[in-house]
Amino acid sequence: MRLFVAIDISEELRKEFVPLIQLLSGYKGIKPVEPENLHITLKFLGEVNEARAELIRDRLRQIDFEPFEIEFRGIGYFPSQSYMRVVWVGVEGEGIYSLAEKVEREMRKLGFRKDKDFRAHLTVGRVKRIDSEARARLARQLEEFSRDYGRMLVDRFKLKKSTLTPKGPIYEDVEVFGGKT
C-alpha cells in the first residue's frame, strides 16, 4: 500500500480554498486538489507491505505532542513561479515543524530516509503542463488569492493510504494519532 503521514484540513477551512481551486480548474494542464483531499503531508512513505505498515503504526503511536495552531497564508510555487509544478498555500506555525521532525525521527528508526527538508505547505494544484502565456496569466490571478485564509488547531495527525486512480487519488485513513488533551 502507498502510505503517507498527514494533517487533514478542517471542514471550515476547506471552504475557504474552494474559490482558489475553482480558478485552478479553469486551466488546462493543471490538476487542482479536490477540497475533500486537502491535507498537509508531514512525510511521504511510499509503497509499504502490511508488516511494515504495522511497524510504522507502532512508531507513530510513540509520538507525543501538544496541540498547536497553524495559519494559512499566501501563495507559492514549487520549484518556482517560472517553472510551476505545484501551486500551494503557505502554512505557518512552529508546532508543525516540531511534529514533522518527530515523525521524521520515528520513521528514520525504521530505515526511511529523509528526502528533503520539510516545508509546511498546502498543495492546491499540480501543474502538468502550461504555456508561458497561461502561466503569466495564472500568476497574476493568483496574486488575488495571496491572503490570510485562517487558522486551525492541530490536535491529531494521520497515517493515510493513497490509491491512485485515473480520476485522481483516493485517500483513506489507516490510523489517527492524537496529541495530549
C-alpha positions as CSV (number, residue, x, y, z in Angstrom):
1,M,0.0,0.0,0.0
2,R,1.1,3.6,-0.7
3,L,1.3,5.4,2.7
4,F,2.0,8.9,3.9
5,V,1.7,10.8,7.2
6,A,-0.5,13.9,7.1
7,I,-2.7,16.5,8.8
8,D,-6.2,16.9,7.3
9,I,-7.7,20.3,6.8
10,S,-10.8,21.2,8.8
11,E,-14.1,21.4,7.0
12,E,-14.4,25.0,7.9
13,L,-11.1,25.9,6.2
14,R,-11.7,23.6,3.2
15,K,-14.5,26.0,2.1
16,E,-12.0,28.9,2.1
17,F,-10.0,27.2,-0.6
18,V,-12.9,26.4,-3.0
19,P,-12.6,29.7,-5.0
20,L,-8.9,29.1,-5.4
21,I,-9.4,25.5,-6.5
22,Q,-12.1,26.7,-9.0
23,L,-9.6,29.2,-10.5
24,L,-7.1,26.4,-11.0
25,S,-9.7,24.1,-12.5
26,G,-10.2,26.6,-15.3
27,Y,-6.7,26.0,-16.7
28,K,-5.9,23.1,-19.0
29,G,-2.8,21.2,-17.8
30,I,-3.5,21.9,-14.1
31,K,-5.0,19.3,-11.7
32,P,-6.5,21.0,-8.7
33,V,-6.7,19.1,-5.4
34,E,-10.3,18.1,-4.6
35,P,-11.4,20.0,-1.5
36,E,-12.0,16.8,0.4
37,N,-8.4,15.7,-0.3
38,L,-6.8,18.8,1.1
39,H,-4.1,17.9,3.6
40,I,-0.6,18.8,4.8
41,T,1.9,16.0,4.1
42,L,4.3,15.5,7.0
43,K,6.1,12.5,5.5
44,F,5.6,10.5,2.3
45,L,6.5,6.9,2.9
46,G,5.7,5.2,-0.5
47,E,4.8,1.6,-1.1
48,V,4.9,-0.4,2.1
49,N,3.8,-4.0,2.8
50,E,1.4,-4.9,5.6
51,A,4.1,-6.0,8.1
52,R,6.0,-2.8,7.6
53,A,2.8,-0.8,7.9
54,E,2.2,-2.2,11.4
55,L,5.8,-1.2,12.4
56,I,5.1,2.3,11.1
57,R,1.9,2.5,13.2
58,D,3.8,1.4,16.3
59,R,6.4,4.1,15.8
60,L,3.8,6.8,15.1
61,R,1.9,5.8,18.3
62,Q,5.1,6.8,20.2
63,I,4.8,10.5,19.2
64,D,3.6,12.8,21.9
65,F,2.8,16.4,21.1
66,E,0.9,19.4,22.5
67,P,-2.0,20.6,20.2
68,F,-0.9,23.7,18.2
69,E,-2.3,26.3,15.8
70,I,-1.3,26.8,12.2
71,E,-2.2,29.7,9.9
72,F,-2.7,29.5,6.2
73,R,-1.3,32.5,4.3
74,G,-0.1,33.4,0.9
75,I,0.5,31.6,-2.4
76,G,3.7,29.9,-3.6
77,Y,5.1,27.5,-6.2
78,F,7.4,24.6,-6.4
79,P,10.1,24.7,-7.7
80,S,9.5,28.4,-8.8
81,Q,6.9,30.7,-10.4
82,S,8.7,30.5,-13.8
83,Y,8.6,26.7,-13.7
84,M,5.4,25.8,-11.8
85,R,4.9,22.2,-10.9
86,V,2.9,22.7,-7.6
87,V,0.8,25.6,-6.5
88,W,0.5,25.9,-2.7
89,V,-0.8,27.9,0.2
90,G,1.7,28.7,2.9
91,V,1.3,27.2,6.4
92,E,2.8,28.9,9.4
93,G,3.3,27.8,13.0
94,E,6.2,26.4,14.9
95,G,4.3,23.4,16.2
96,I,4.0,21.8,12.7
97,Y,7.8,21.8,12.3
98,S,8.2,20.1,15.6
99,L,5.7,17.5,14.8
100,A,7.2,16.9,11.3
101,E,10.6,16.4,13.0
102,K,9.2,13.9,15.4
103,V,7.6,11.9,12.5
104,E,10.9,12.1,10.6
105,R,12.8,10.8,13.6
106,E,10.5,7.9,14.2
107,M,10.5,6.9,10.5
108,R,14.3,7.1,10.4
109,K,14.3,4.4,13.1
110,L,12.6,2.2,10.5
111,G,15.1,3.0,7.8
112,F,13.1,5.6,5.9
113,R,15.5,8.3,4.5
114,K,14.9,12.0,4.7
115,D,14.3,13.0,1.1
116,K,14.2,16.8,1.6
117,D,13.8,19.4,4.4
118,F,10.2,19.8,5.5
119,R,8.5,22.9,4.3
120,A,4.9,23.4,5.6
121,H,2.5,24.0,2.7
122,L,-0.9,23.0,1.5
123,T,-0.8,21.8,-2.1
124,V,-3.8,23.1,-4.0
125,G,-2.8,22.2,-7.6
126,R,-0.4,20.2,-9.6
127,V,0.8,21.6,-12.9
128,K,1.2,19.0,-15.7
129,R,1.9,21.5,-18.5
130,I,1.2,25.1,-19.0
131,D,2.5,27.5,-21.7
132,S,4.3,30.7,-20.6
133,E,1.4,33.0,-21.5
134,A,-1.1,31.0,-19.4
135,R,1.5,30.7,-16.6
136,A,1.9,34.5,-16.5
137,R,-1.9,35.0,-16.5
138,L,-2.3,32.4,-13.7
139,A,0.4,34.1,-11.6
140,R,-1.4,37.4,-12.0
141,Q,-4.7,35.9,-11.0
142,L,-3.2,34.1,-8.0
143,E,-1.9,37.3,-6.6
144,E,-5.6,38.0,-5.6
145,F,-5.5,34.7,-3.6
146,S,-2.3,35.5,-1.7
147,R,-4.1,36.4,1.5
148,D,-4.8,35.1,5.0
149,Y,-7.1,32.1,4.9
150,G,-7.5,31.4,8.6
151,R,-6.2,29.3,11.5
152,M,-6.7,25.8,12.6
153,L,-6.0,23.8,15.7
154,V,-3.9,20.7,15.1
155,D,-4.6,18.0,17.7
156,R,-4.1,14.9,15.6
157,F,-2.3,13.6,12.6
158,K,-3.0,10.5,10.4
159,L,-1.4,7.7,8.6
160,K,-3.1,7.7,5.3
161,K,-3.3,5.3,2.4
162,S,-3.3,6.6,-1.2
163,T,-4.9,4.6,-4.0
164,L,-4.1,6.1,-7.4
165,T,-6.9,6.1,-10.0
166,P,-7.3,7.7,-13.4
167,K,-9.7,10.2,-11.8
168,G,-7.2,11.1,-9.1
169,P,-6.1,9.7,-5.8
170,I,-8.4,8.2,-3.2
171,Y,-7.2,8.7,0.4
172,E,-8.2,6.5,3.3
173,D,-7.3,6.9,7.0
174,V,-5.3,3.9,8.2
175,E,-4.9,5.3,11.8
176,V,-5.4,8.6,13.7
177,F,-2.9,9.7,16.3
178,G,-3.8,12.3,18.8
179,G,-1.8,14.8,20.8
180,K,-2.1,15.5,24.5
181,T,-5.6,16.7,25.5
